Amino acid sequence: MTAPDRSGSSDASANTATRAAGIDVSKASLEIVVLCRDADHKDADRSVSRSIPNTEEEFGKLREWIDREVEVDLEKVHVCLEASGGYERPVARYLHEQNVTVSVVNPRRTSAYADSRLNRSKTDPVDARLLARFCQREEPSSWQPSSSEQKGLKDMTRGLQSLKKERDRLKNQIDRSSNPTVTSSLQSVLESVNEQIDQLEKAIDEHVQSCQTLAQKRELLETIPGIGSTSAALVLAELGDSERFESARQAAAYAGLTPAHHESGSSVHRKPRLSKIGSSRLRKALYFPAISALRCNAAIKAFGDRLAERGKAKMVIIGAAMRKLLHICYGVLKNQAPFDASLHPGT
C-alpha cells in the first residue's frame, strides 16, 4: 500500500490556523504585533511587528503587510485592542468591516495579565505583544460596532452629561463667589450652558424619534416607573443592543453593578460591595432613576423595604435598586414588552 503524501501538510495547517495579534493604540499611531506559531502549534516565541499612523488612510496597508509578512489571510487573524478613550474605534471598525475577529478589552484585564507575567517594561511594542499573548491565551469575545444611530445617540448623551457636569461646576463656583463681578460673569456663562443643554436635549429627542428602533425601545423603557425620557435615552446609549448579553446578570456585570465578595479563610470577611468594574456612565445613568423607583415603583420599593428591614445601609439599598432596575430594563428590551408589575411581586 502506498503511504499517503503528507508533504506540505504542516505548512497548510499553519497557514489556516487563526493567528493572534495585538494593537497598542495611541492618538497618533498603532503598534501592531502578530504572533507566528509553529506548524506543530507550539507557543513559539516568534512575532512580526510594525508601527503605522492611526489614520484611516493607513489602515488599508494592514492587509498587504499581514499577507506578506505573516502569510495568512487577514480574516484568519484575531486582533485584540484595549479600550482607550475612543482612539481604538476607527481601526476596530475597519477591521470588523474586513471580517476580522476583533476584541476590545477592558485595560484592567490586560493590566492584571501583565502583572501575572511579571512584566517589568512598558513600551508600545511590549504592550502590543502583551495584547497578542492575551488574545492567544484568553480568546476574548468578539466586538460588535454600534449602528450609526446608536453611535449618534451615545455621542449626544455623553455631550449632554458633560454639559450638565459643567453646569454643576458653575453653580458651585457661583455659590462660593463673593465678588459681584465674578458672580455676574459666571452667571452669564451658566445661562449659556443651560441654553446648550436645552438644545441638546431637544436634539436627542429628535434623534430618537427619527429612528424607529430607538423610539420603540425608549417607549418600552418609559413604561418602567422611575425611568423618564432622558434616563431612557441614557440607558439606550450606554447599554447598547441588549442582544449582546445572554442574561440580565451579564448586563449588570457590564455596568459594574454585581456584588464583589471578599472572603478568605476564617479571618477575612469583608462586606460585599459593588464591583464597579464596568461602565461608570451606565451606573451614573441609573443612580437617580433608582432613587425615584424606590419611591414610585412598587417592585423596587418592596425590594428596598425588605433590604432596609435587614439593616442594610442606604447606599447598599440604592446599589441593589440600580441592579434590579437594570434587570428590569434588560427584560423589557429583551422581550420587547412593556413593564408588567405582576412579574415582579414583592421582589
ROGUTI-107997 format. One record per residue (C-alpha): x, y, z; residue number from 1. Coordinates in pm, whole numbers, always signed. Example, Ala and Ser with C-alpha at 12.3 -4.5 7.8 and 13.67 -1.06 7.14 Angstrom:
BEGIN
+--------+--------+--------+-----+
:      x :      y :      z :  nr :
+--------+--------+--------+-----+
:  +1230 :   -450 :   +780 :   1 :
:  +1367 :   -106 :   +714 :   2 :
+--------+--------+--------+-----+
END
This chain:
BEGIN
+--------+--------+--------+-----+
:      x :      y :      z :  nr :
+--------+--------+--------+-----+
:     +0 :     +0 :     +0 :   1 :
:   +132 :   +340 :    -90 :   2 :
:   +171 :   +575 :   +203 :   3 :
:    -32 :   +898 :   +177 :   4 :
:   +162 :  +1201 :    +70 :   5 :
:   +192 :  +1430 :   +373 :   6 :
:   +436 :  +1678 :   +225 :   7 :
:   +333 :  +2035 :   +296 :   8 :
:    +57 :  +1932 :   +536 :   9 :
:   +219 :  +2113 :   +829 :  10 :
:   +257 :  +2431 :   +626 :  11 :
:   -105 :  +2412 :   +522 :  12 :
:   -210 :  +2370 :   +883 :  13 :
:     -1 :  +2670 :   +986 :  14 :
:   -150 :  +2886 :   +712 :  15 :
:   -510 :  +2802 :   +804 :  16 :
:   -469 :  +2848 :  +1179 :  17 :
:   -600 :  +3163 :  +1339 :  18 :
:   -321 :  +3397 :  +1442 :  19 :
:   -339 :  +3623 :  +1745 :  20 :
:   -249 :  +3989 :  +1710 :  21 :
:   -230 :  +4284 :  +1946 :  22 :
:   -257 :  +4652 :  +1862 :  23 :
:   -143 :  +4913 :  +2111 :  24 :
:   -343 :  +5224 :  +2025 :  25 :
:   -249 :  +5585 :  +2080 :  26 :
:   -391 :  +5903 :  +1932 :  27 :
:   -117 :  +5924 :  +1669 :  28 :
:     -8 :  +5568 :  +1598 :  29 :
:    -80 :  +5196 :  +1608 :  30 :
:   +182 :  +4946 :  +1725 :  31 :
:    +94 :  +4605 :  +1577 :  32 :
:   +231 :  +4264 :  +1675 :  33 :
:   +119 :  +3937 :  +1512 :  34 :
:   +227 :  +3611 :  +1670 :  35 :
:   +375 :  +3344 :  +1444 :  36 :
:   +311 :  +2994 :  +1572 :  37 :
:   +499 :  +2688 :  +1457 :  38 :
:   +327 :  +2427 :  +1243 :  39 :
:   +303 :  +2196 :  +1547 :  40 :
:   +117 :  +2478 :  +1730 :  41 :
:   +380 :  +2511 :  +1998 :  42 :
:   +384 :  +2852 :  +2164 :  43 :
:   +687 :  +2969 :  +1971 :  44 :
:   +836 :  +3299 :  +2073 :  45 :
:   +821 :  +3449 :  +1725 :  46 :
:   +629 :  +3751 :  +1604 :  47 :
:   +627 :  +4026 :  +1345 :  48 :
:   +561 :  +4388 :  +1430 :  49 :
:   +501 :  +4720 :  +1267 :  50 :
:   +400 :  +5073 :  +1359 :  51 :
:   +166 :  +5279 :  +1141 :  52 :
:    -13 :  +5614 :  +1184 :  53 :
:   -358 :  +5592 :  +1340 :  54 :
:   -539 :  +5722 :  +1032 :  55 :
:   -796 :  +5560 :   +808 :  56 :
:   -569 :  +5616 :   +508 :  57 :
:   -311 :  +5381 :   +662 :  58 :
:   -547 :  +5104 :   +772 :  59 :
:   -558 :  +4956 :   +423 :  60 :
:   -188 :  +4874 :   +444 :  61 :
:   -256 :  +4622 :   +721 :  62 :
:   -386 :  +4359 :   +480 :  63 :
:    -89 :  +4388 :   +246 :  64 :
:   +159 :  +4374 :   +536 :  65 :
:     -3 :  +4072 :   +703 :  66 :
:    -33 :  +3886 :   +373 :  67 :
:   +336 :  +3947 :   +304 :  68 :
:   +494 :  +3907 :   +648 :  69 :
:   +265 :  +3655 :   +820 :  70 :
:   +148 :  +3469 :   +509 :  71 :
:   -206 :  +3435 :   +638 :  72 :
:   -533 :  +3591 :   +529 :  73 :
:   -642 :  +3890 :   +736 :  74 :
:   -971 :  +3711 :   +806 :  75 :
:   -769 :  +3440 :   +986 :  76 :
:   -631 :  +3689 :  +1241 :  77 :
:   -787 :  +3756 :  +1583 :  78 :
:   -697 :  +4113 :  +1686 :  79 :
:   -708 :  +4239 :  +2042 :  80 :
:   -713 :  +4608 :  +2140 :  81 :
:   -763 :  +4790 :  +2467 :  82 :
:  -1043 :  +5041 :  +2512 :  83 :
:   -854 :  +5370 :  +2501 :  84 :
:  -1099 :  +5656 :  +2514 :  85 :
:  -1229 :  +5609 :  +2161 :  86 :
:   -894 :  +5613 :  +1977 :  87 :
:   -937 :  +5240 :  +1910 :  88 :
:  -1276 :  +5269 :  +1741 :  89 :
:  -1174 :  +5365 :  +1383 :  90 :
:   -929 :  +5075 :  +1340 :  91 :
:  -1161 :  +4834 :  +1522 :  92 :
:  -1447 :  +4929 :  +1292 :  93 :
:  -1223 :  +4898 :   +984 :  94 :
:  -1104 :  +4551 :  +1086 :  95 :
:  -1460 :  +4440 :  +1162 :  96 :
:  -1565 :  +4551 :   +813 :  97 :
:  -1282 :  +4331 :   +677 :  98 :
:  -1438 :  +4027 :   +851 :  99 :
:  -1162 :  +4016 :  +1111 : 100 :
:  -1241 :  +3892 :  +1461 : 101 :
:  -1183 :  +4197 :  +1682 : 102 :
:  -1187 :  +4212 :  +2062 : 103 :
:  -1186 :  +4541 :  +2254 : 104 :
:  -1097 :  +4457 :  +2614 : 105 :
:  -1103 :  +4639 :  +2945 : 106 :
:   -748 :  +4766 :  +3024 : 107 :
:   -782 :  +4627 :  +3376 : 108 :
:   -787 :  +4274 :  +3231 : 109 :
:   -469 :  +4320 :  +3035 : 110 :
:   -303 :  +4503 :  +3323 : 111 :
:   -374 :  +4207 :  +3552 : 112 :
:   -243 :  +3973 :  +3283 : 113 :
:    +78 :  +4179 :  +3260 : 114 :
:   +121 :  +4156 :  +3637 : 115 :
:    +73 :  +3779 :  +3623 : 116 :
:   +359 :  +3756 :  +3372 : 117 :
:   +580 :  +3979 :  +3591 : 118 :
:   +629 :  +4229 :  +3309 : 119 :
:   +896 :  +4481 :  +3403 : 120 :
:   +882 :  +4706 :  +3097 : 121 :
:   +604 :  +4913 :  +2947 : 122 :
:   +656 :  +5037 :  +2594 : 123 :
:   +427 :  +5040 :  +2292 : 124 :
:   +587 :  +4728 :  +2134 : 125 :
:   +583 :  +4545 :  +2469 : 126 :
:   +217 :  +4637 :  +2523 : 127 :
:   +121 :  +4524 :  +2172 : 128 :
:   +296 :  +4191 :  +2222 : 129 :
:   +124 :  +4151 :  +2559 : 130 :
:   -214 :  +4210 :  +2393 : 131 :
:   -131 :  +3946 :  +2132 : 132 :
:    -36 :  +3695 :  +2403 : 133 :
:   -350 :  +3781 :  +2598 : 134 :
:   -558 :  +3729 :  +2283 : 135 :
:   -391 :  +3395 :  +2215 : 136 :
:   -440 :  +3268 :  +2570 : 137 :
:   -780 :  +3410 :  +2668 : 138 :
:   -959 :  +3425 :  +2331 : 139 :
:  -1176 :  +3721 :  +2440 : 140 :
:  -1524 :  +3765 :  +2295 : 141 :
:  -1561 :  +3950 :  +1969 : 142 :
:  -1656 :  +4317 :  +1950 : 143 :
:  -1952 :  +4444 :  +1751 : 144 :
:  -1966 :  +4807 :  +1637 : 145 :
:  -2267 :  +5021 :  +1719 : 146 :
:  -2504 :  +5126 :  +1445 : 147 :
:  -2473 :  +5484 :  +1323 : 148 :
:  -2797 :  +5572 :  +1506 : 149 :
:  -2670 :  +5413 :  +1828 : 150 :
:  -2333 :  +5586 :  +1797 : 151 :
:  -2502 :  +5921 :  +1735 : 152 :
:  -2718 :  +5877 :  +2044 : 153 :
:  -2417 :  +5785 :  +2255 : 154 :
:  -2220 :  +6089 :  +2136 : 155 :
:  -2508 :  +6324 :  +2213 : 156 :
:  -2592 :  +6179 :  +2555 : 157 :
:  -2228 :  +6191 :  +2657 : 158 :
:  -2213 :  +6552 :  +2540 : 159 :
:  -2521 :  +6622 :  +2750 : 160 :
:  -2358 :  +6466 :  +3055 : 161 :
:  -2050 :  +6685 :  +3004 : 162 :
:  -2263 :  +6998 :  +2981 : 163 :
:  -2453 :  +6906 :  +3296 : 164 :
:  -2126 :  +6847 :  +3477 : 165 :
:  -2010 :  +7192 :  +3367 : 166 :
:  -2342 :  +7340 :  +3483 : 167 :
:  -2298 :  +7191 :  +3830 : 168 :
:  -1940 :  +7318 :  +3846 : 169 :
:  -2050 :  +7671 :  +3757 : 170 :
:  -2328 :  +7662 :  +4017 : 171 :
:  -2077 :  +7565 :  +4285 : 172 :
:  -1844 :  +7847 :  +4180 : 173 :
:  -2128 :  +8097 :  +4193 : 174 :
:  -2226 :  +7979 :  +4542 : 175 :
:  -1868 :  +8022 :  +4664 : 176 :
:  -1803 :  +8355 :  +4496 : 177 :
:  -1825 :  +8676 :  +4699 : 178 :
:  -1723 :  +8910 :  +4417 : 179 :
:  -2027 :  +9057 :  +4232 : 180 :
:  -1832 :  +9100 :  +3908 : 181 :
:  -1714 :  +8740 :  +3906 : 182 :
:  -2061 :  +8618 :  +4002 : 183 :
:  -2217 :  +8813 :  +3716 : 184 :
:  -1968 :  +8670 :  +3464 : 185 :
:  -2023 :  +8315 :  +3586 : 186 :
:  -2399 :  +8364 :  +3576 : 187 :
:  -2378 :  +8465 :  +3210 : 188 :
:  -2176 :  +8153 :  +3129 : 189 :
:  -2424 :  +7940 :  +3324 : 190 :
:  -2717 :  +8080 :  +3124 : 191 :
:  -2535 :  +7992 :  +2802 : 192 :
:  -2466 :  +7637 :  +2924 : 193 :
:  -2832 :  +7595 :  +3022 : 194 :
:  -2934 :  +7701 :  +2672 : 195 :
:  -2697 :  +7445 :  +2521 : 196 :
:  -2840 :  +7176 :  +2750 : 197 :
:  -3194 :  +7257 :  +2635 : 198 :
:  -3089 :  +7247 :  +2270 : 199 :
:  -2904 :  +6917 :  +2308 : 200 :
:  -3194 :  +6754 :  +2495 : 201 :
:  -3422 :  +6860 :  +2209 : 202 :
:  -3174 :  +6721 :  +1954 : 203 :
:  -3158 :  +6388 :  +2143 : 204 :
:  -3537 :  +6364 :  +2142 : 205 :
:  -3550 :  +6436 :  +1768 : 206 :
:  -3273 :  +6183 :  +1701 : 207 :
:  -3458 :  +5908 :  +1891 : 208 :
:  -3786 :  +5991 :  +1719 : 209 :
:  -3617 :  +5975 :  +1377 : 210 :
:  -3509 :  +5613 :  +1436 : 211 :
:  -3799 :  +5371 :  +1472 : 212 :
:  -3593 :  +5113 :  +1663 : 213 :
:  -3465 :  +5363 :  +1919 : 214 :
:  -3810 :  +5521 :  +1954 : 215 :
:  -3971 :  +5183 :  +2025 : 216 :
:  -3706 :  +5091 :  +2280 : 217 :
:  -3736 :  +5425 :  +2460 : 218 :
:  -4114 :  +5387 :  +2471 : 219 :
:  -4074 :  +5046 :  +2633 : 220 :
:  -3829 :  +5177 :  +2893 : 221 :
:  -4059 :  +5465 :  +2979 : 222 :
:  -4324 :  +5214 :  +3093 : 223 :
:  -4097 :  +5138 :  +3391 : 224 :
:  -4180 :  +5364 :  +3688 : 225 :
:  -3868 :  +5565 :  +3766 : 226 :
:  -3740 :  +5578 :  +3407 : 227 :
:  -3811 :  +5905 :  +3228 : 228 :
:  -3739 :  +6019 :  +2874 : 229 :
:  -3386 :  +6145 :  +2943 : 230 :
:  -3293 :  +5841 :  +3157 : 231 :
:  -3428 :  +5606 :  +2889 : 232 :
:  -3209 :  +5771 :  +2626 : 233 :
:  -2904 :  +5741 :  +2852 : 234 :
:  -2970 :  +5372 :  +2922 : 235 :
:  -3017 :  +5301 :  +2550 : 236 :
:  -2697 :  +5486 :  +2465 : 237 :
:  -2476 :  +5314 :  +2723 : 238 :
:  -2633 :  +4967 :  +2734 : 239 :
:  -2639 :  +4929 :  +2356 : 240 :
:  -2806 :  +4629 :  +2198 : 241 :
:  -2949 :  +4403 :  +2467 : 242 :
:  -2898 :  +4102 :  +2238 : 243 :
:  -2524 :  +4108 :  +2306 : 244 :
:  -2593 :  +3995 :  +2664 : 245 :
:  -2705 :  +3640 :  +2737 : 246 :
:  -2870 :  +3734 :  +3064 : 247 :
:  -2967 :  +4024 :  +3289 : 248 :
:  -2677 :  +3931 :  +3514 : 249 :
:  -2434 :  +3982 :  +3227 : 250 :
:  -2584 :  +4326 :  +3164 : 251 :
:  -2544 :  +4408 :  +3534 : 252 :
:  -2182 :  +4288 :  +3525 : 253 :
:  -2121 :  +4513 :  +3223 : 254 :
:  -2241 :  +4807 :  +3433 : 255 :
:  -2028 :  +4704 :  +3733 : 256 :
:  -2341 :  +4650 :  +3942 : 257 :
:  -2275 :  +4292 :  +4053 : 258 :
:  -2156 :  +4244 :  +4413 : 259 :
:  -1789 :  +4174 :  +4480 : 260 :
:  -1728 :  +3938 :  +4772 : 261 :
:  -1411 :  +3942 :  +4982 : 262 :
:  -1386 :  +3632 :  +5198 : 263 :
:  -1090 :  +3410 :  +5271 : 264 :
:  -1043 :  +3151 :  +5543 : 265 :
:  -1170 :  +3243 :  +5886 : 266 :
:  -1024 :  +3593 :  +5917 : 267 :
:  -1125 :  +3785 :  +5602 : 268 :
:  -1498 :  +3855 :  +5586 : 269 :
:  -1549 :  +4197 :  +5429 : 270 :
:  -1891 :  +4327 :  +5342 : 271 :
:  -1986 :  +4275 :  +4974 : 272 :
:  -1964 :  +4589 :  +4762 : 273 :
:  -2044 :  +4680 :  +4404 : 274 :
:  -1762 :  +4563 :  +4182 : 275 :
:  -1769 :  +4889 :  +3977 : 276 :
:  -1569 :  +4706 :  +3710 : 277 :
:  -1774 :  +4816 :  +3413 : 278 :
:  -1946 :  +5113 :  +3255 : 279 :
:  -1941 :  +5400 :  +3502 : 280 :
:  -2162 :  +5602 :  +3265 : 281 :
:  -2436 :  +5338 :  +3277 : 282 :
:  -2416 :  +5326 :  +3657 : 283 :
:  -2445 :  +5704 :  +3670 : 284 :
:  -2744 :  +5694 :  +3433 : 285 :
:  -2924 :  +5456 :  +3673 : 286 :
:  -2849 :  +5633 :  +4002 : 287 :
:  -3129 :  +5892 :  +4014 : 288 :
:  -3385 :  +5665 :  +3839 : 289 :
:  -3317 :  +5404 :  +4111 : 290 :
:  -3381 :  +5662 :  +4385 : 291 :
:  -3704 :  +5758 :  +4210 : 292 :
:  -3801 :  +5391 :  +4164 : 293 :
:  -3755 :  +5326 :  +4537 : 294 :
:  -4044 :  +5570 :  +4586 : 295 :
:  -4276 :  +5512 :  +4289 : 296 :
:  -4203 :  +5162 :  +4152 : 297 :
:  -4385 :  +4905 :  +4366 : 298 :
:  -4146 :  +4624 :  +4269 : 299 :
:  -3831 :  +4823 :  +4351 : 300 :
:  -3989 :  +4976 :  +4665 : 301 :
:  -4079 :  +4635 :  +4808 : 302 :
:  -3727 :  +4517 :  +4731 : 303 :
:  -3574 :  +4820 :  +4904 : 304 :
:  -3804 :  +4791 :  +5206 : 305 :
:  -3702 :  +4429 :  +5255 : 306 :
:  -3333 :  +4524 :  +5246 : 307 :
:  -3395 :  +4807 :  +5493 : 308 :
:  -3566 :  +4564 :  +5733 : 309 :
:  -3250 :  +4353 :  +5718 : 310 :
:  -3050 :  +4654 :  +5832 : 311 :
:  -2879 :  +4733 :  +5501 : 312 :
:  -2723 :  +5078 :  +5463 : 313 :
:  -2880 :  +5342 :  +5240 : 314 :
:  -2614 :  +5323 :  +4968 : 315 :
:  -2631 :  +4942 :  +4967 : 316 :
:  -3006 :  +4966 :  +4905 : 317 :
:  -2958 :  +5219 :  +4625 : 318 :
:  -2692 :  +5000 :  +4461 : 319 :
:  -2920 :  +4696 :  +4479 : 320 :
:  -3207 :  +4904 :  +4338 : 321 :
:  -2985 :  +5013 :  +4047 : 322 :
:  -2904 :  +4650 :  +3972 : 323 :
:  -3270 :  +4545 :  +3998 : 324 :
:  -3376 :  +4835 :  +3776 : 325 :
:  -3121 :  +4737 :  +3513 : 326 :
:  -3250 :  +4378 :  +3525 : 327 :
:  -3599 :  +4514 :  +3455 : 328 :
:  -3471 :  +4735 :  +3172 : 329 :
:  -3295 :  +4437 :  +3018 : 330 :
:  -3607 :  +4221 :  +3044 : 331 :
:  -3829 :  +4484 :  +2886 : 332 :
:  -3588 :  +4532 :  +2594 : 333 :
:  -3513 :  +4162 :  +2553 : 334 :
:  -3880 :  +4059 :  +2548 : 335 :
:  -3997 :  +4368 :  +2359 : 336 :
:  -4283 :  +4401 :  +2606 : 337 :
:  -4387 :  +4686 :  +2839 : 338 :
:  -4314 :  +4667 :  +3210 : 339 :
:  -4550 :  +4430 :  +3392 : 340 :
:  -4554 :  +4476 :  +3771 : 341 :
:  -4714 :  +4131 :  +3816 : 342 :
:  -4386 :  +3972 :  +3700 : 343 :
:  -4206 :  +4127 :  +3998 : 344 :
:  -4429 :  +4063 :  +4301 : 345 :
:  -4259 :  +4174 :  +4619 : 346 :
:  -3910 :  +4146 :  +4472 : 347 :
+--------+--------+--------+-----+
END
